[in-house]
């Protein structure tokens, strides 16, 4: 039976995500963004702005299809993203899929200011997300030009080298960070499936590969698996 990604799972993913990502579709409030690239359209199988092949997860670790918020089986989807600076820190701003409200509203804001995606580098914007779900509204204001030198261009995570130990190291570091931020959850236990989906979302490993890396950490004694829960 297909499984729906839960709110708690998304909350954990968003709150524990690396600083190089900013998903305004989940983060409520206002943020000032200085873009350093135009908006990239990344189809499944394409190389994204992190130089990684985009393979959107559509199945869980058990091979069961994931459902979207409308209860439909998720299909491989195209994502839109741009490199930027937020408070001087390099980020990757996610515009979500082609039907996302932030992408549509930002496209309108570009036209209102007679700008295109190619004009984005060096522009500063105030983007505010108000509300959530179907009631979400966006307040987007163009704040003008900002000097962005090559030195301040976001140097985001490079494509992982092909190494048997690399993915294991990445997953272990990811779980170490999670434990530092949520020690009680790590101690009380998180469902194995939630942990795997979290790893998939953050590293873009395939679910089967994420489960394999988690199994290595269980064998090494870094984490424990009992009754479908992971503790460490």
N, C-alpha and C positions, 0 to 999 in steps of 0.2 A: 504494500500500500504506500502511495506517495506521501511524503511528509512536508509540512509547511515550516519554513524557517520562522522561528518564534521571535517575538519582540525582545525577550531577554537575550537571545543569541545576538541580535543586531546591536542591542545596547552594549554588550560586552565587546563586540567587534569594534564599534565606533569609539568607545571610551578607551580601549586598550590599543588603538591603532598607532602606527608609527607617525612621527611628526612630519614625514615627507608626504603624507596624504591629508587632504582636507575634503570631507564629504559634506557639503552644505545641505545636501538632501536629508541628512540625519542630524546635523548640528544646527540648533535653532539660535537666532540672534543675528547681530550685525558684525561684519568683518570688513576691514579695508584690505584690498588686494592689489598688488602691483604685478601685472602680467609680464612675463619675460619671453613668452612664445605666443603664437596664435593658438586657436583651438584645433586640436587634432581629432580626426575621426578614425577610430581604430576598430576595424572589423575583426571577427573571430579568425585567428590564424595570422593576423598582422602583428608587426612589432610595435609595441606601445612606446610612450615617452620614457619608460624606464629600460628600454632596449630588451624587453621580454616579450615572448610570444603570448598574445592575448587568447586565453582559452577559458572563457567564462564557465564556472562550475554549474552544471545542470543536474548532477546526481549526488547523492550523499555517499558516505563511505561504504554503504552496503549495496550501492548500485541502484538505489531507488530514486526515481525522478523527484526533483524539488518543485514546489509549487510557488507561483508568484502570489502577490497579495489578493488577486482576484480568483485564486483557486485553480488557475490554469497551469499546466506543466510548463516549466521554464524552457525556453529554447535559447540556443546560442545568440547572444545579442551584441550589437555594436555599441561601444562606449565612446564618450567624448571627454577630452581632458586638456589641460593646459598647464605649463609650468608657471610658477608665480612666486612672489615673496609676500609673506604675511608677518608683519612686525620685523621685517628684515631677515626672516628665516625662510629658507627654500622649502617650498611645498609643491605638491601636485594637486591642482584644483580639479575635482571630479564634477563634470556636468551630467553624469549619469547616462542613461540611454536616450535615443532620439525622441522619445515621447515624454521625457522628463519636463516638469514645469519650469525648472531653473534654466534649462537650455532654451526653451521657447521664449521665456521672459527676457533672457539675456540677448537673444537674437533681436527682439523688439528694441531693446535699449541701444544696441549697436546702430540700428537703422535710424533711431531718433537722433542719435549724435553723429550721423553720417559717417560711421566707421564700419570697417569690415574686420574679419578675423585677422587679416594680415596687418591691420593697424594696431592690434592689441599690445605688442611688445612695447614696454615703456609707458603704458597707460595705467592710471590708478582709479579704482572703483570702490564705492561703498555698496556692499551687497547685504541686504538684511532679509532673513527668513522669518516670517511671522506666521504662527500657527503650525499645524501639522496635518498630515493626511490630505483629504480632499479639500480642506479649508485653508491649506497653505497659500500664503500670499508672499510676493517678493517686492521689495523696495530697492531698486537698483539705480544708483546715481554715478555719473561719470565725473571724476574729480580732476581730470586733466592729465598732463604729462609728468612723468617722473624719470629722472636720470637713472638708468640701469646699465652699468658697465659690464663687460664680459666677466669681470672678477666676481660680480654679485649674481651671475647667472646660476640658478640652482644646480648644484652638483648632486644629483639624486643617486639613489642606489644603483650601482652598476649591475649588469647582467651576471648572475652567479656563474662561476666557472664550473665546468663539468668535473665534479669530484664527488666521490662516494661520501666523503666526510662533510662537504660543504652544506648540503641541505640539512643534515643532522645538526650541524652547528647552528644554522639559522633557526631551526625549529626550537632547539634548546634555548637559545638566546631569547626567542620570542616568549617562551614559557617562563623564563626567569623574569622577564619584564612584567609579565602578567601577574606573577606571584608577588612582586614588589608592590604593585598597585592594588591587588586584590588578594591579600594574604588569607583572609577568612574563606573566600571561595575556593582557593587552592587547597586549603586544609580540610574543608568540609566535603569537597569533591564536586567536580563538574562532569556532566555527562560526556562520555567518550565521543559521541556524535557531535556535540557542541564544540568540543575542543578541535576535532578534525575540521569542522566547517570554519572555525576561527583561523586555523592554520592555512586552509585553502584560500580564504579571503585575503589574508595578509601576505602570503608567499606566492600565491597563484600556482601552487603545486596541484597536481591532479589528486582527487580524493583518495585514490588507491595509494599514491605515493606518500601523501600526508599520513595515512594510516600506517604505512610501513615505517616511516620515520618515528612515529609515536611508539610503535611496537619496539623499535630499537631502544628508545629511552626507557621503556618498561623493562626490557631485558637487562639494561645497564643499571637498573635500580634508581634512576633519576626520578621517575614517577611510578606510582603504583596503580594498578587496575583491579577494581573489585566491584562486582555487581553492576557492571556497566558504567562505573564512575572512575574518573582519574583524580588521584590526590597526590600532592607532593609538597 
